[in-house]
Amino acid sequence: MSKRALFPSIWINEFNSKSEFDANGKKLKDFFEVADAIDDKLLTSRHSFHLKAYCVVCQAVTSMHINWHFCGTSPSGDVNPAWTETAICEGCVLNSRMRALIDLLTRLKDESEIRRVFVAEQTTQSFKVIRSLFKNVTGSEYLGPKFSSGHIHPFVKSHSLIRHEDLTSLSFPQETFDLIITQDVFEHIPQFSRAFAECARVLIPGGRLVFTIPFFPERYETTIRASVAADGSIAHHHPPEFHGNPLSSQGSLCFQNFGWDILDHLKRSGFQHVFAAMYWGPWQGHLGLPFFVFSAAKPTI
């Protein structure tokens, strides 16, 4: 028996729409009540602390650091850590969100042959882990509008070369990749549906897009926080929100907060078998809920 098999799966369920999510309201309410009670017992201090848990990346029990950076307050006044961004494994240094995605990728790898992979990042620890999972991995970063997709640029910080790709205008031929992976990227792309369509174009039939995003499961409709005007200026419809960027200390502007209609956008962009996979499992350092990894497949015909 493998080490991994000794620990229960973190995957709770897959949802194809908000209506399906809402239809399971009673079951989810009961589950959330139990999970919240467990999480509350683990939050023993207002200070940062460590939790012993199994890491799917390290394939070992490690110490995971939980802090209160970016913590938020719910409408009811409850204060919680930013669960997706914390529980950082001291072995691989990946947070909860990143390790959940790796867990799903590992399962996909076990189920089917994946030959060519594109990852919309290249300078991160996550990219190094993903590159170790698959034989042929191409990574990239977004360097700004003055570059053309496919441009190779020196990266002074690591004395290496990085590839620039704009997800709305990829440089790759159609049907190039078996798998595309992004982590918290689409919220920074004002034309996110165009990016979905480009991902579908460069995937082979049956290929899959797997990604994470900040997601608001209580909403159906995506909230547009900012948009780009015809003259290139940015119009803010809500107070500006910036997220971390591995290439810039200024961060990246968040253009939208996604709701369940993202699944409809994916379908209209050429995908099928679209779902949000919900995960939770303190035995693997995944606390707080509900959180999801998204998956969409290109039709085979």
C-alpha positions, 0 to 999 in steps of 0.5 A, a space after each residue: 500500500 502506498 503512503 498516499 493511500 493511507 490518507 482519505 481523499 480531499 475531494 468532496 464533490 464535483 458541481 456542474 452549476 450553481 443550481 446543482 450546488 444549491 440543490 445539495 444545500 441541506 447536505 452541504 449545510 450539514 457537512 459545512 457545520 461539521 467541517 467548521 467545527 473541526 476547523 474551529 478546534 484547530 484555530 487555537 491561537 490568534 498567532 501563526 501556528 503549525 499543523 502536522 499534515 500529509 503533503 501530496 507533493 512531498 509524499 510525507 507528513 510535514 509541518 504546515 505553517 498557518 498564518 493570518 495574512 490576508 485574513 477576512 471577516 464574514 458578514 456574520 463577523 467571523 474572522 478566518 485566515 485566507 485558507 487557500 493562501 496559507 497552510 504552507 508546507 515547510 517541505 515544498 513551500 506550496 500553500 493549500 490551493 497549490 497543493 490541492 491543484 497538484 493533488 488533482 493533477 496527480 490523479 489526472 496523470 494516473 488516469 490518462 497519458 499526458 504528453 505535452 503540458 502548458 503552465 501559465 507560470 515559469 518562475 514559481 516553486 509551483 512550476 518546478 513541482 509541475 515540471 517534475 510531474 510531466 515529461 514535456 512542460 512549457 511555462 511562461 509569464 505575462 511580461 506586459 503588452 509591449 511583448 509578443 507571445 512567444 518572446 523569450 526574455 532574460 530574467 535577471 533575478 534567476 539568470 535564466 530566460 523566460 517566455 512571454 505568453 498572453 493567454 488571449 493570444 497564444 503563440 502555439 499552433 492549434 492542438 498542441 497540448 494535452 493539458 493547460 494549467 493556470 493558478 489564479 490568473 484568469 481574474 487578472 485578464 479583462 477578456 477572460 472568455 477570449 483566454 478560454 477560447 485560446 486555451 481551447 484552440 491549443 488543446 488537443 481534442 479531449 485535452 483539459 484545462 485545470 485551474 484555480 481562481 478566487 471564487 465566490 460560490 454564493 454568486 451566480 454572476 461574475 462581478 466586474 471590478 474593472 474594465 479596459 476602455 477603448 483608449 486603453 485606460 482602466 475604468 474601476 467599477 469597484 475599489 481597486 484590488 491587487 493580488 501578488 505577482 511573482 514578477 512585480 512588487 506592485 501586484 496585478 490588478 483584479 478585473 473580476 470576482 468570479 461566480 458560477 457563470 464562469 462555467 457557462 463562459 467555459 462552455 461557450 468558449 468551446 469546452 465541455 465536462 466543465 466542473 468545480 471540484 470542491 476539496 477539504 481535508 485537514 489531514 492534508 492541510 486543507 482547511 476552510 471551505 468551500 474551495 474549488 479547483 476547476 476543470 474543463 475538457 475540449 470535446 473529442 469531436 
